[in-house]
């Protein structure tokens, strides 16, 4: 979902208010301080790339999502992550009054960097898993003789 009149990450953050603004600023600061991410406004929210998409920050009316491609492997770092979606995604849902320390936000961002450095772009891994088999690799069925 696009926010009208918002074309850059800075404009996205500036379009927020209240607890969502404070939380997104804190998450954004932790992510940017963690490592060499490329920050983009994509799919209507903040997306951070490092050898492919690594994490996102998405503010909604009642919650802020801090999500990770390959995040299902980060559950030991943050047990509140909820698995779901493609690319082994997992998302932390933060509502008004919830918190996440800067060190925890950074640890998750660092894990996202390391996962992409070790495994490459998660979109490529997903394409490889769902690629159609070549005709030679299809299982063959024995033909039944009709009498």
N, C-alpha and C positions, 0 to 999 in steps of 0.2 A: 504494500500500500504506500503510495507516494503522499508526501505532505505538500500541499500546494505552496508554491513560492520558495521551496527549499531545494537548493541545487548543490550544496556543498556540505561536508561534515560540520563545519562551523555554523552554518545556517540551521542545520538539523538540531544541534544542541541549543542554539539561541531560540528555537521555536518552542522549547520546553519551559515548564515553570514548576515551582514548588519542589516537592520531594523528588519528583522525577528528574528535574534539572540537576539537583544536588547529587543524586545517585549516578546519573549518566556522566556528569563531570568527573566524579571520583573514579568510576570504572575506566573512563577514557584516559585519565591521567595515569592510572596503574598500568594499563595496556601499553600506552605510548612509552612509558619509562622502562618497560620490560625488555623490549627488543626491536629488531628491525622489521616492523610491520609497515605495509602500505595501507593507509586508511582510505576507504572509499565510501561514498553514499551509494548504496546498491540495494535494490529490492526494497527501497523505502526506509532503510535504516543503516546504521554504521556497520561496515564489514571490514575486517582486518585480514590482509593477505600476507602470507609468507610461504612461498613455494606452493601457492594455491590458497583457497579460502581456509582460514584457521579459526576465526571466532567472529561473533557479532554482538552488538549491543542494540537492542530494540526497545524503545519506549512506547508503551500503549497507554490507554486511558487509566487503567487500574493496576498496571504492573510494568516492570522493566525486565526484559529477558537478557541474560548473559549466556550466550549459546556457543557451542563448540562442535565443529566438524571433528569427528573421532572422539567426542567427549565421553562416550560410554566407557572408555578406558581410563577416565579421570575420576571415577566414583570414589576411589580411595582418598583422593585429594579433597573432594567435596561431595559428601553423601546426599545432599539435597538435589543434585543434578538428576533430571528426569530424562531417561532415554526416550528417543523417538525420532522418526524420520529417516531419510537416507543418510548415507555417509557416516553411519554410527554416531549420529548427532546425539547430543545431550544438552539440556538447557536448564539453567538455574532461573527460577521465577522469583523475582523480588517484588514485594508489595510494600506499600507505605508502612514504615516502622521496621521492616526487615533490614538486615545489614550484612555486609560482607567486608571483612577487613581488607586493607590495601595489600597486605602480604598474601592473603588467600587469593585475591583477584590476580595478583602478579604470578603466583604459583600456577594458576590455571592457564594464564596466557603463556607462560614459559613452557608448560606441558604441550600446548597447541603448537608452538614453534618446533619443539623437539619431535613431536609426532610427524609433522610435515617434513622436517629435515630427514627423518629416518625412512618414512614411507612414501614421500612425494605428495603430489597434488591428490587430495581425496577424490576429486571428480574422476581422475584417471583410473584409480583403483576401482571405483564403482562401475565405470565403463567396462573394465576388463572382466569383472564378475558377471556383468549382464550381457556381454558380447555373445551374439549367436554362434553356435558351434558350426564348424565347417562341415560340409556334407560327409566327409570321410569319418568324422567323429560321431555321427549320429548312430544310435543303436539300430541294428538291423533286426528285422523280424523275419523269421522263417516263413516262407510262403507255404500255405496249405494246399495240398493237392486236392482238386475237386474230383469226385467220382461220379 
